[in-house]
Amino acid sequence: MIIESRDGFGKYLDEFAVGDIYRHWPGKTITESDNHTFCLLTMNDNPLHTDENYMQSHQHGKILVVGTLVFSLVVGMSVKDTSGKAIANLEYESIKHDEPVFQGDTIYAESEILDVRLSKTKTDRGIVYMETRAFNQKKQKVLTLRRKFLAPKNNSSGK
């Protein structure tokens, strides 16, 4: 089932079902300022991300957005619809940069629930395993990642 959730903040374990796809909205256009600020904050001074002149002779011909900025943005976009009620983030895995991202690109994302299981030690929570995919304004997939988080059960759901 495709879910276009725009209200509430996060979900309880009981609300997730394998195969559900959450379309995160709105998208985010990555500006030059976003890219440069992220470079400064993370001390990433690679000219691929900051030097327009240098990049003119590079295979891409223009500045690339820092991959960890794209990763951080996409995870952040998913929180409202998925892990906003999480007790803890447990694991990030399989982070793949499928295509380059450039300043001025607008990023959209969706998350698919791959597995939901109860905790083996505590009955009031469980683990959600999901894959998040990011696309640019041309609908090209630019990032794929999988992650797990610990979500509380909804005590009022009766499940």
GIPE-V688331 format. One record per residue. N is the residue number from 0. OMEGA is omega in whole degrees, 0 to 359 (999 if undefined). Layout:
BEGIN
n=N omega=OMEGA
n=N omega=OMEGA
END
This chain:
BEGIN
n=0 omega=177
n=1 omega=183
n=2 omega=176
n=3 omega=185
n=4 omega=178
n=5 omega=177
n=6 omega=185
n=7 omega=180
n=8 omega=180
n=9 omega=183
n=10 omega=171
n=11 omega=180
n=12 omega=184
n=13 omega=184
n=14 omega=181
n=15 omega=175
n=16 omega=178
n=17 omega=180
n=18 omega=177
n=19 omega=176
n=20 omega=178
n=21 omega=175
n=22 omega=184
n=23 omega=183
n=24 omega=2
n=25 omega=172
n=26 omega=179
n=27 omega=173
n=28 omega=182
n=29 omega=182
n=30 omega=174
n=31 omega=179
n=32 omega=177
n=33 omega=184
n=34 omega=182
n=35 omega=179
n=36 omega=179
n=37 omega=176
n=38 omega=180
n=39 omega=181
n=40 omega=184
n=41 omega=179
n=42 omega=177
n=43 omega=184
n=44 omega=177
n=45 omega=182
n=46 omega=175
n=47 omega=187
n=48 omega=187
n=49 omega=190
n=50 omega=182
n=51 omega=180
n=52 omega=178
n=53 omega=185
n=54 omega=179
n=55 omega=179
n=56 omega=179
n=57 omega=182
n=58 omega=180
n=59 omega=175
n=60 omega=178
n=61 omega=185
n=62 omega=176
n=63 omega=173
n=64 omega=179
n=65 omega=182
n=66 omega=180
n=67 omega=172
n=68 omega=179
n=69 omega=178
n=70 omega=181
n=71 omega=179
n=72 omega=184
n=73 omega=175
n=74 omega=180
n=75 omega=179
n=76 omega=184
n=77 omega=188
n=78 omega=183
n=79 omega=184
n=80 omega=188
n=81 omega=192
n=82 omega=181
n=83 omega=177
n=84 omega=186
n=85 omega=172
n=86 omega=180
n=87 omega=166
n=88 omega=186
n=89 omega=188
n=90 omega=168
n=91 omega=181
n=92 omega=173
n=93 omega=178
n=94 omega=183
n=95 omega=174
n=96 omega=186
n=97 omega=180
n=98 omega=177
n=99 omega=176
n=100 omega=183
n=101 omega=174
n=102 omega=183
n=103 omega=176
n=104 omega=174
n=105 omega=184
n=106 omega=174
n=107 omega=182
n=108 omega=173
n=109 omega=179
n=110 omega=178
n=111 omega=179
n=112 omega=182
n=113 omega=181
n=114 omega=175
n=115 omega=179
n=116 omega=177
n=117 omega=174
n=118 omega=178
n=119 omega=185
n=120 omega=182
n=121 omega=187
n=122 omega=183
n=123 omega=184
n=124 omega=178
n=125 omega=185
n=126 omega=174
n=127 omega=179
n=128 omega=183
n=129 omega=174
n=130 omega=177
n=131 omega=180
n=132 omega=180
n=133 omega=182
n=134 omega=174
n=135 omega=182
n=136 omega=177
n=137 omega=181
n=138 omega=174
n=139 omega=177
n=140 omega=183
n=141 omega=182
n=142 omega=174
n=143 omega=177
n=144 omega=175
n=145 omega=178
n=146 omega=177
n=147 omega=174
n=148 omega=181
n=149 omega=183
n=150 omega=177
n=151 omega=171
n=152 omega=176
n=153 omega=183
n=154 omega=182
n=155 omega=184
n=156 omega=181
n=157 omega=181
n=158 omega=999
END
